[in-house]
Every structure is written in structure tokens, then in C-alpha cells.
Amino acid sequence: MQIDVRGVNDVRQIEINAAEPLVPEPSVFKFEMAIEKLKRHKSPGTDQILAELITGGGRTIRSEIYKLINSI
């Protein structure tokens, strides 16, 4: 018995291509504004990262987080 998987791969590719334009890359300005809006002295979220660590980490931490977000 042979299974034809060509159709399955085609569907997956179409779904991936259709989803990409819906999530634009965030601008550096919007990213910086989101960082500025972080509430300090609050409990961390599920990632357990305090807002103080992000804001206090300086340009290096912000740059690495921005790169990570864009790669996702």
C-alpha cells in the first residue's frame, strides 16, 4: 500500500505562507515603547523574568530580546 503525502506537504506550505504576512516584524520603536510600559515591582509572568531585569539590563539585553522576538 502506498500513501501519497504530496498533498499533505502542499497544504502545510500553504498554511505557513498564508500566516506569515499576518504577523509583521515589530519596529524598534514599538519594542522600546512596550519595554517602557512594563510595570515595575510586580510579580513576573510565566517566564519568571522580572520587568526590572529587562529594563535594568540596558541596551544589550534589549537588543538580544528584540533579536529573539524577530526570530520567532
CYANA upper distance limits for C-alpha pairs under 8 A (distance plus 0.5 A):
  5 VAL  CA      9 ASN  CA      7.00
  6 ARG  CA     10 ASP  CA      6.80
  7 GLY  CA     11 VAL  CA      6.75
  8 VAL  CA     12 ARG  CA      6.87
  9 ASN  CA     13 GLN  CA      6.74
 10 ASP  CA     14 ILE  CA      6.76
 11 VAL  CA     15 GLU  CA      6.73
 12 ARG  CA     16 ILE  CA      6.75
 13 GLN  CA     17 ASN  CA      6.66
 14 ILE  CA     18 ALA  CA      6.49
 15 GLU  CA     19 ALA  CA      6.68
 16 ILE  CA     20 GLU  CA      6.92
 17 ASN  CA     21 PRO  CA      8.18
 18 ALA  CA     22 LEU  CA      8.28
 19 ALA  CA     23 VAL  CA      7.88
 20 GLU  CA     24 PRO  CA      8.19
 25 GLU  CA     70 ASN  CA      6.76
 26 PRO  CA     30 LYS  CA      6.93
 26 PRO  CA     31 PHE  CA      7.04
 26 PRO  CA     70 ASN  CA      7.98
 27 SER  CA     31 PHE  CA      6.74
 28 VAL  CA     32 GLU  CA      6.59
 28 VAL  CA     66 TYR  CA      8.32
 29 PHE  CA     33 MET  CA      6.66
 30 LYS  CA     34 ALA  CA      6.67
 31 PHE  CA     35 ILE  CA      6.88
 31 PHE  CA     66 TYR  CA      7.79
 32 GLU  CA     36 GLU  CA      6.76
 33 MET  CA     37 LYS  CA      6.81
 34 ALA  CA     38 LEU  CA      7.11
 35 ILE  CA     54 ILE  CA      8.16
 35 ILE  CA     55 THR  CA      7.38
 36 GLU  CA     55 THR  CA      8.21
 38 LEU  CA     51 ALA  CA      6.59
 39 LYS  CA     51 ALA  CA      7.20
 40 ARG  CA     50 LEU  CA      8.46
 40 ARG  CA     51 ALA  CA      6.25
 40 ARG  CA     52 GLU  CA      6.65
 41 HIS  CA     51 ALA  CA      8.20
 41 HIS  CA     52 GLU  CA      8.05
 42 LYS  CA     50 LEU  CA      8.19
 42 LYS  CA     51 ALA  CA      8.30
 43 SER  CA     50 LEU  CA      7.61
 44 PRO  CA     48 GLN  CA      5.44
 44 PRO  CA     49 ILE  CA      6.04
 44 PRO  CA     50 LEU  CA      5.49
 44 PRO  CA     51 ALA  CA      7.71
 45 GLY  CA     49 ILE  CA      7.41
 45 GLY  CA     50 LEU  CA      8.41
 49 ILE  CA     53 LEU  CA      7.38
 49 ILE  CA     54 ILE  CA      8.23
 50 LEU  CA     54 ILE  CA      7.43
 51 ALA  CA     55 THR  CA      6.69
 52 GLU  CA     56 GLY  CA      6.04
 52 GLU  CA     57 GLY  CA      8.49
 53 LEU  CA     57 GLY  CA      6.15
 54 ILE  CA     58 GLY  CA      7.95
 54 ILE  CA     61 ILE  CA      7.14
 54 ILE  CA     62 ARG  CA      7.38
 55 THR  CA     62 ARG  CA      8.38
 57 GLY  CA     61 ILE  CA      5.68
 57 GLY  CA     62 ARG  CA      7.69
 58 GLY  CA     62 ARG  CA      6.91
 59 ARG  CA     63 SER  CA      6.41
 60 THR  CA     64 GLU  CA      6.80
 61 ILE  CA     65 ILE  CA      6.67
 62 ARG  CA     66 TYR  CA      6.56
 63 SER  CA     67 LYS  CA      6.73
 64 GLU  CA     68 LEU  CA      6.68
 65 ILE  CA     69 ILE  CA      6.68
 66 TYR  CA     70 ASN  CA      6.77
 67 LYS  CA     71 SER  CA      6.67
 68 LEU  CA     72 ILE  CA      6.83
